[in-house]
């Protein structure tokens, strides 16, 4: 079981295909501000979940959010056909204002995004 309560085994994310990444910071009233990152990942079967978590350590620039991507194979028998699955990261921001997001598979950057501001 993972830290978020999901069951299954992690599978390598090396050489995964991704698309349609988008990050935005919602500054519309009322506070607090909320931050979102979305995209799609091509996974080997419908039983794979995509987890996006902040990278540890975060790095030296507090305006760049570093995110690790993990693929979690849920238990059970799943048809072995590749499918696009949504990936999402949401956070309530009290102080930080991100301007950029980098998504990592291990040490490799697989997406580098400029954060859109919604006011």
N, C-alpha and C positions, 0 to 999 in steps of 0.2 A: 504494500500500500504506500502511496506517495504522501507527501506532506499535506496535500489538499484533500486527501481521503480517497483518491482514485485508485482503483486496483488495476494491475497489469504489469507489463514489462516494457522498459524503455527500449526503443529500436534506434539505430543510428540515423542521424539526419543528414549524413554526408551526401552531397550531390543531389539534394532534394530540389524540386522545382517549386517556385513560388511565383505569385503574381498579385497585382492589384493592391499593393500596400498603400495605406493612407494613415496619416497621424494628424489629429487635431486637438486643440486646446479650446474648450468652451468657456469663454469669459462672460457670457451673458448673465445678467442678474437673475436671481439672487445668488450670492456666494453660498457654498464654496465652489471654486472652479473645478471642472472635471476634464480629464485627459483620456484620450482613446487612441488605440492603434488597431487597425484591422488589415487583413490580407487573406490570401488563400494559399493552401499548401496541397501539392499533389502527393497523396499517400497511397500505399500499396493495397489497402482494403478499407471498407467503411468502418471497421472497428478500431481505427487509429484515431486517438485524440491528440490535438495540438495544444501544448502548454507554452505560454509565453511568460517568462519570469525575469525580474530585474537581475542583471549580471552582478556577480560579486567578485571583486570589488567593482564599484561603479565607474571608476576612472577619475581623472583630474578636473574635467570640465563639468560643472553641475548643470549646464544648459543642454548637455547631450545625454539622453537616456540610452543606456546600453541594455539590450534585452537578449536573453538566451531563448532559443526555441528547442523544445523537446517533443519527441513523438512517443506517445504511450500506447502500446498495443493492449487493448482491453481483452480480458479472457473470453474464450469461446471460439466457435468455428465461424469464420467470416469468409465470404466469397473473395477469392484472390483476383480482384480487378481494381485497377487504379482509379481513384476518384479525387476530385477537388473538394477540400474541406475548409470551412472558414476558421480563421485564427483571430483571436481578439484579446486585447489587454486593456483594462479600464482602471483608472485611479482617480481618487479625489485629491486635488492639490491644495495644500494650505499655504505654501510659500513658494515652492519651486515653479519656475516657468521654463519648460523645455522649448528649445528652438529646433532641435534635431533628434532623430532616433536612429540608432544602428541596431540591426537585428543580426545575431550571431548564431551560427551552427558551429559549436566548438570554438576555434580561434578564427574562423572565416566569417567575414561580414557578407551576409546574403541579401541585405537590403539596407539602404542608407536614405533616410527620409527627411524632408524639411517639414516641420510642424506647421499646419495651417491654423490660423487664429480666427475663431468665431466670436464676433462681438455683437 
